[in-house]
């Protein structure tokens, strides 16, 4: 099969390729999530979540191999340990800072805390979520637009589409969609660009969701589930994020933009 070179395509063929790849992996992602919900046994569900996340990445690598006649460098195994660890730490620090600011302001406090084995299922499920969404929005949308046009367009479009995806979540508003696009869409796009790998944004995305919901007790994009900490959250929604979760907090936007700016600076230095 002849390799597809999006940088050599006309603009309309490029857009068709992006749409086709996005639709394909939206379907893959939906199928993987559907399969993960089938398992009721906790141990099997944990194994399934991690396995299906890995399958999603393998299918993406195969897709690039078949369409471009090359294995993608965005999933290099040598980069995996360092990049995903850095991503996990970045995502964790992000939410610790946001929650810490809320706690200092008296809007967040720990009501009670208790560990549940459900945490392991959530951990594996959010790994699947991170893999599926990063393949779509960074592996397909960002990567293709960056190659065909430029990084600014790739950042803007991938972040906007990432935000729009969340409009279908419970408790979503125009504000929450904009917040996710700005704080997460831009940060994850720059994480991919500065690292050249999907491992960094996957790590950030994974830790972000796990810290936000299963650990700290916020809703995750409008979805409530069990958590280790049962917090008492009070104050205006613009501060706490309300029923959508801390992603819709103005503090999350500020911290996300700051991290994105740091990554942008690192990319500028790296590209000189």
Steps between C-alpha positions, in 0.01 A plus 500: 500500500628846410593710802272791578687828531259755636750781456485442122120480476256768393319669790170319440661156482692583818175587678339177379794299632476672839124443515536134398768431760307683771177313423679165490656545844185650650336169404794302641486702822124447536541125441779477758294685759205275426712190545644630826150537646418133442719366780345498848782322681737761643822318417390424143381861457841632608682271257252586225546876541877487464482240221244694295705817540800311366293360213391853408863610479593190299219566251619859462857382434368250244289771333806724457703203373240412238436856383851644519715188451686572823466424869410813693768654719231647727478172693870421531549242775836648602324827578220334693641485858625859520225671302200332660652550848557868424144524375356334810694736726391803295133402511519426872675828582242687292210377709684524830563870428140568393359318803754659731395849393135408561590362844689816593196705400269285713310358200630142538558290809523130575181368657613139533731254329487126440666277243288274279608228257286681239801731463684237297215470250489878467877509452484259207188660351661844495808350334270385219342847486841667478619265225181534294470877518871570450510280190206693352588857591878496509592191294260577214364858511803684641762293319340528156421872522850571632655315206267650238474858628673612823512459877274796580219359285558155648476637854190707432300237312592201719428697819166625368388153392617352830287751686198443275520123564414572864179690418326162499596433863256541785498849657695643204469870417658734248729616781617145583563425133706818464690423820597152384604627158724768654652327799518139377479515121786748470710336772468149356570627149820670615593190703487300178689762302780556749554127560429362153318210666151409617635365828531845661140615430367153587675520838364850567148407393500180704628659822269800453186285497615266779599783735191705424238231559611173667746673735384858571127442461404752233270405215698408187350691207154476656527138616499415871637172633651361817813671630759457772439851634145613568540877481284788612495746210339841537512828312409640159516265201758714325734420791413134567384390155161402642340171403717467189820472701810705576584511129244781479674703771666826406802381698533198270505730199769722653725208600443324166596811303813543712612141436421539128712817487792315661471221244482753219822659628671161518391425143638834376832429671505144364425607143779758480 
